[in-house]
Amino acid sequence: MIQLYTLLDKASKTTNHPMAFQSQRDALDGLRQVALDEKTALAKHPEDFELYQLADYNPRTMEMETFDPPIKIASVKEILN
């Protein structure tokens, strides 16, 4: 199963392109790594960003289960604490 996530920028009210991860842990670890880089907007304004899960995708059957509304996983601020 592949999980699709997006990052919401609450300040600009935009999201990035969907990102694919094997698990929620992988998504959180990847986001944490970016947020720890002091040069990134995530590090400078962690309160502005939230991670959402959009869907689960089964590459064997090509079936996708979307979540409406998307599931909020955590804010970057929460991930860094």
ROSETI-739631 format. One record per residue (C-alpha): residue in three letters; x, y, z. Coordinates in steps of 0.25 Angstrom, whole numbers, plus 5000, padded with zeros to 4 digits. Example, Ala and Ser with C-alpha at 12.3 -4.5 7.8 and 13.67 -1.06 7.14 Angstrom:
2
Ala504949825031
Ser505549965029
***
This chain:
81
Met500050005000
Ile500550144997
Gln500050265005
Leu499850404998
Tyr500150525007
Thr500150675005
Leu500650795013
Leu499750905016
Asp500351045017
Lys499351115026
Ala499951255024
Ser499751255008
Lys498551155008
Thr499251064998
Thr499750914998
Asn500950854991
His500850734981
Pro500450604987
Met501650524993
Ala501650374993
Phe502150295005
Gln502150145009
Ser501650185023
Gln501250295032
Arg502550285040
Asp503250305027
Ala502450435024
Leu502750485038
Asp504250455038
Gly504350515024
Leu503650645029
Arg504450645042
Gln505750645034
Val505350765025
Ala504850845037
Leu506150825044
Asp506850895033
Glu506951035038
Lys506951095023
Thr505551045020
Ala504151115022
Leu503750995031
Ala504851025041
Lys504651175041
His503051165042
Pro502651025047
Glu501351075052
Asp500951105038
Phe501050965033
Glu500150835035
Leu500350695029
Tyr499050635023
Gln498850495017
Leu498050495004
Ala497950355000
Asp498350205001
Tyr498750144987
Asn498849994984
Pro499949984973
Arg499549834971
Thr498049864968
Met498150014964
Glu497050044974
Met497150174982
Glu496350204995
Thr496250354996
Phe495950435009
Asp494950545009
Pro495250625016
Pro496750595017
Ile497250535030
Lys498150635038
Ile499350555043
Ala500150665050
Ser500650805050
Val502150835048
Lys502150895061
Glu501650765067
Ile502650685060
Leu503750765065
Asn503350755080
***
